[in-house]
Amino acid sequence: MYGWIWRHLPGNTLVRAVISLLLILGVVYLLFTYVFPWAEPLLPFGDVTVDGGDGAAAG
């Protein structure tokens, strides 16, 4: 897949590297802006199984 993308980018190696970096930054931006906030309520990160101190004391 990455080879296919690389072959279809215009320009020489330096131009392709810059375009690839911009594409990666764009994907990361979209993930952090739209995908991760949308998926956060669907993930079980708030379901903890550790109590706040009512269990047995370590000792």
SULVENJO-V882352 format. One record per backbone hydrogen bond with DSSP energy under -0.5 kcal/mol. CO is the residue of the C=O (numbers start at 1). NH is the residue of the N-H. Records with the same first field share a line. If there is no record, write none. Layout:
# SULVENJO-V882352
CO = NH / NH
This chain:
# SULVENJO-V882352
1 = 5
2 = 6
3 = 7
4 = 8
5 = 9
6 = 9
12 = 16
13 = 17
14 = 18
15 = 19
16 = 20
17 = 21
18 = 22
19 = 23
20 = 24
21 = 25
22 = 26
23 = 27
24 = 28
25 = 29
26 = 30
27 = 31
28 = 32
29 = 33
30 = 34 / 35
31 = 36
34 = 38
35 = 39
36 = 40
37 = 41
39 = 42 / 43
40 = 43
43 = 45 / 46
44 = 47
46 = 48
49 = 51
